[in-house]
Structure formats: structure tokens, C-alpha cells
Amino acid sequence: MRLLEPFAYPLILGAFAAGVTSALVTGYLAENRRIKRATGMGVVCSGMFALEVILFAAFPSSAHLDPILFGDTPGAGPQDL
């Protein structure tokens, strides 16, 4: 029995790397700057979202920006709710 499709592994590794990076940067900002941890999380999340949009615009593909920003709501079925 296969747990995941082969194309899912790079996505999982990328999500893990992004999560670890955001946690480390948030911790660094909270410890070494005069801002609270929640403010640091907001700055890091906003920065990572901006990086996502920049990377999406920098590498042309056939994907549209709406599903990336808002999810695939028309593709959600009753089993997803």
C-alpha cells in the first residue's frame, strides 16, 4: 500500500522547511528585537506570503493565482467538509 503519491514528497519537504524556517525566524525576532512574539509571527507570515507571490510571478506556469490564494473551493466536495 502506497501512502502518498510520488509528487507529494517534495511538497511535504518544502512545507516542513518553510515551517521550520518561520519558527526559527519568529524565535529570533522575539529574542533579539524589541517586539513581542505575536508581532514577530505576523511579520514572518506576511513576509512568507509576499515571498510566495513573488516566486509565483517570477516563474511562469499554467497555474492561476486564485486557487493558490483562496484554495480550490469549487473542487471541494461533501467528503472534504
N, C-alpha and C positions, 0 to 999 in steps of 0.2 A: 504494500500500500504506500503510495507516494503522499507525503504530507503537503507539499507545495509544488506549484509549477516551477520549472527551472528559471523563468524570468522573474520570479518573485524574490529570489535571493539577493540580487543587487539592490532592490528596493528596501528590503529589510535591513541590509547592512548600511545603506545610506541613511535610513531613518534612525538607526542606532547611533551612527556617527553624529548626526545632527542633534540628537537628544543629549548625548554626552557633551558635545561642544557647547550647547546652550546652557547646560547645567554648570559647566566649568566657568564659562564667561560670566554667568549670573553670580556665581560664588565669588569670583574675582572682583566684580564690581561692588558687591556688597561688603567685602572685606577691606578693599583698598580705596574706596571712594566714599564721599560723604552722602551717599544715597541709601535709601532703605532697600531691602531685598525685593519687595514688590515692585518698586520703581525700576530696579535692575532687570527684573523679569520682563517688564513692559518694554524697556529699551531693547532687550535682546530679541524678544518676539517680533517687535516691529522691524528691527534690522534684518532678521532672518526672512520675514515676509518680503521686504524690499529686495533682498538678495534673490529670492525665488522669482520675483517678477523680472528682475534684471537678467537672470540666467535664461528665463523663458524667452525674453525678447532677443537675447544675444545669439541663441542657437535656433535657427528657423526649423520648424517642423509642421506637420499637418494638424497638430493638436490645436484646439481653440482654448482661449484663456478662461472662458466662462465656467466650464467644468472643473478647471483647476482651482478657481477662486471660490466657487459656490458648491462644488460637488456635483454628482450626477443625479440630481433629484428626479428627472423623468425616468431614469433607469432603475429607481428603487421600487421594489415590488413588496407585496404583503409579507413575504418571508424576511425582509430586511427591517421591518418595523417592530 
